[in-house]
Amino acid sequence: MPEAPVTRDEIENAPLKAKIRAGEEVVKRALEEYDPSNTVIGFTGGKDSTVTAWLVKRVCEEHDIEKPRFMFVDHGQHFDELEEYVERLAENWGFEVMVARNDDLIDQADEPGDYVPVAELNDRNQEEAKRIDEELEEVQWLMDTESGNHLLKTVPMNELLEEEGIEAVINGVRWDEHESRGDEDFYSPRDNPEHMRVHPILQLTERDIWDASWFHMVPDITGVEISEYPEEEADLPEGLSQDDVPISPKYWAGFRSLGSEISTDKSDEIPAWLQDVENTKERAGRAQNKDEKEIMNKLRDLGYM
């Protein structure tokens, strides 16, 4: 296991540039330890995974390292704009995308929220459903339940890791995002399947993510300096459009945390980076009950990101 380049005490309250450099070093040490062809980036198209992918891109291009692949978990209920964004960014940045999807569950449901009898699922899904609840008889095609979240996200992810022989997964999780992630390490070994979780942006706060996105990532990608947050597309420097900047269009529209299309609402009518991220809940627009610490800890014990 690589040695962490910094301690939490050293980096948590450091200037943003130092946090970014530390994240790059976390990535570099991981890609020196684990073959990039056996490493993936857990890419959702959200703000955290985009900044994470940007750090990986910078490290790989600076040190002539092969780029890992994106792992996109398709639960079947993504915003269309988000899927288009994932495809566009992967192509622009030179990443191959692998898709993990639980077709066994999704193909047996017609509409989001439909129930599928556990007995009609394949053996693995039946076993995984029992890990949630021994008495469970039906599973919804819906992420807003423990069983649905587990079968739609963690199970297909683990199957992909096993099939591809993945040794390391680079994830965009942060210490301030949820209390269950508050004790994460930069390098965190996992079992079933055995692999290493790599967390290069733990030290960034939600505000840091937006500052890093607009004032570091966007200029690095576009070559155009950004002096202040834009309120709308017209505020971007001349020659730039929303499609030119690596930021999901849903954040422009007022969404702050991106879950499923049917259960995620806007947090406000203004772009996410202009909202009061310091004093309000990041997942306020999402219907999921994962904000309950006990539930989140249970899902993470089962392999959830």
N, C-alpha and C positions, 0 to 999 in steps of 0.2 A: 504494500500500500504506500502511495506517495506520502511524503511529509508535508503537512500544511505549511504554506509559505508565511503565514501570519497567525497570530492568535486573535480571538474575538476581542480581547481587551485592547489590542493594538490597532484594530481596523474598524471596529464598529462606529466610532465617532471621528474617524479620520476624514480629511477632505475628499471630495468626490474623485478627483484624479487618482489619489492613492487607492481608493476602493476599486477603481477600474483596473489599475495596474495589478492589484492583488488578484482580481478575478482572472486576468490574463495568465498570471503565473499559476493559478490553480489549474487552468486548462492545459497549459504547457506541460506541467508535471504529469498530468493524467495521460496526455498523448505520448509522452516519453515512456510511460510505464505500460500502457495498453495499446495494442495495435489499433490504429484508427479504423482499419477495416472491420474490427470487432468491437467498435465503439459507435454509439448512436447518440443523437441529441433528441431529447424528448421535446418535440416542437409542436406547439398548439396553435401558433399564430397570434398568441397574446403578447402583451408588452414585455413580460418577463422572459418568455422563451425567445422573443426577437432580440432582446439585448444579449441574452446568453449566446445565441447563434452568431451575433455580431462579434462577440469576444472570441469565439472559436474561429471565425473567419479571419480575424486579424492575426491571431496566433499562427494559424496554418499558413497564411500567405507570407507572414514575416519570416517564419522559420522553415519554409518549404516542406510542410508536413501535409500528408494526404488528408483531405477533409473527411470527417465521419459523415454518416448518412443521417438524415432526419428520420425520426420515428413519429409518424402522425397517427394518433389513435382516433379512428373514425367511429363515433358512437351513433351515427346516423341522424343526428339532430343539430348539425352545425348550421350557422348562418351561411348562406350562399356566398356572401362577400368574404367571409373568413376563409372558406376553401379556395376561392380565387386568389386571395392574398397569399396563402401558403404556397400555392403553385407558382405564382409570380415571383415571390421572394426567393424560393428555392432555385428557380431558373436563373434569376439575376445574380445570385450569390454563388452559384456553382455547387449546390448540394443536391444529392439524389434523395428522393423521398421514398421511404417504405411505409406502407399503410398496415396498421393492425386493426382488425375489425371482427367482431363476434357475429358472423353471418348466421350461425346456428340459431341465435336468439332473434336477431333483427329480421331475418327472412320469414319468421313465423308470426310476425306482428304486421298489421296493416296500417295502424295509426299510432302515433306517440301516446303512451299510456295504456295501450292494449296489454292484456295479461296473457302470458304464455305458460301452460302447465309445465312444471319442472320435469314431470315424467316424460315429456315429449322432447326434452333437450338431450344433447349427447351426453355420454358418460362424464366427461370432464366438467361440463357445465352443471350437471346434477351434483357432482361432488363439491364444486365450488359454491353452489347455492346452499348446500348443507353446512358449509363453513360459516355462513351468515346466520342460518337458522335451521336447525335439524327438522323442524316441523313445517318448513316452507313448502307450499304446494304450487304457488304461482309466482312468476317473476314478471314485472312490468318492463316494457320497452321505455324506460324512463330513468334518467340519471338521478332523480330526486328521491331515491330510496337507497338504502344500504345495498340491497341485493342487486338493483339495477346498476348502480355505480360500479360495483365490484365486477359484475359480469360484462358490462359494456366497456370498461376501461382497463382494469387491472388484468383480467383474465386474458384478453387478446394481446395485451402488451407482453405478459409473461410467455405466452405461446410463441410470439415473435422472437423474444430473446432466446428461447430454447432452440427454435428452428434455425436461427442464424448464428448461434454460438456467440452471442454478445457477452463481452466481458465487462464493459463499462457503459453507463448511461449518464449523460451530462444533462442535468435538470436545472430549470430556472425557478428554484424555490428560495424564499427569503425568510430571515428570522422574524421580521415584523408582520408577515402575511397572516399567520395564524399561530396561536399559542402552542399547538401541537408540533410546530416546526421550530420552536424557539430553542431547542437543544440540539439541532442538527449540526453535523460537522461538514467540513469541506469535502472530506472523503468518508463515505459511509458504506461499509460492506453489507450486502443483503444475501439472503438465502432463498431458495425455491423460486426461481433458479438463482444459483450463485452468481453474483456480479457486484460491481462497485458502483455506487451512486456518487456522482461528482457534482458539487454544488458551487459554482463560481460566483453567484450573485447573492449569497446569503447576507452579506454585509450591506447591501443596498436597501434603503427604505423605498416605499412607494414614491415619495417625492424624488428620491435619488434616481429612480428608474426614469421618470419623466425628464429630469435634468440631463441624465446621461443620454437619453434618446434624442432630445432636441438640440442640445448644445455640444454633443460629442459624436454620437452615431450619425445623425443626419448630415452634419458637415463632412464627416469622414466618407460617407457613401456618395454624397452629391457634389462635394467640392465647394459647397456654398455655406458660408457662415450664417448662423441663426443668432440673432441678438436678443430676441424675446419670444415668449410663447405666442403662437398665432391663435386668434379667436376663430378664424375661418380660413378657407383656402385662399381667399383674396389677400390675406395677410402674409402669405409666403413670399419670399423674394422673387423678383421677376424671373420667369422661366421655369419655376418649380410648380408642380401640381401635387395633389394628394397622392397620385400614383407614383410620383418620384421619390416620396419619402417612405421609409420602411416602418410605417405605423398603420395598424389596422384601421380601416374606415369606420368601424363601429365605435372607436374611441372618439373620433370627431363628432359622432352623433350623440354623445352623452353617456354611452355605456362605460362602466369603469372596471368591471370584471366580466369575462365572457364565459358563460356556461352554455347550456343548450338553447336553441332558438325559441323553444316553447316556454322556457321557464326563466328567462333572463330579461329584465327590464332596464331601461335607462335609469341611471342614478340622478341625472339632472338633464337639462336641455343644453348645457354648455359642454364643450369638450372635457374629457376626463382630466387632463392636466391643469385645467382652470378650476376644478372643484376643490372643496375643502378636504383634501386627502389626509391632512394631519389630525382632523377631529371627527371624522365620520368613518363608518365601516366600509371597507373595500368591497365586500361581497353583498352590500345592502340590496343590490338589484337582483340577486339570485335567490331562487326559491329553495335551493338545497338546504337540507338540515345539517350539512357537514360542519357548520359553525359550532355545533355542540362538540365540546372537546372529546367526550367519551366516544362519540361516533367516529370522529376523525381519527382518533388514535386506533380504533378497531380497524378502520379501513387501511390505515398505514401499516398496521401489523400484517395485513393480508397482502401488502405490496403496493398500495396506492402511492402515487408520487407525493 
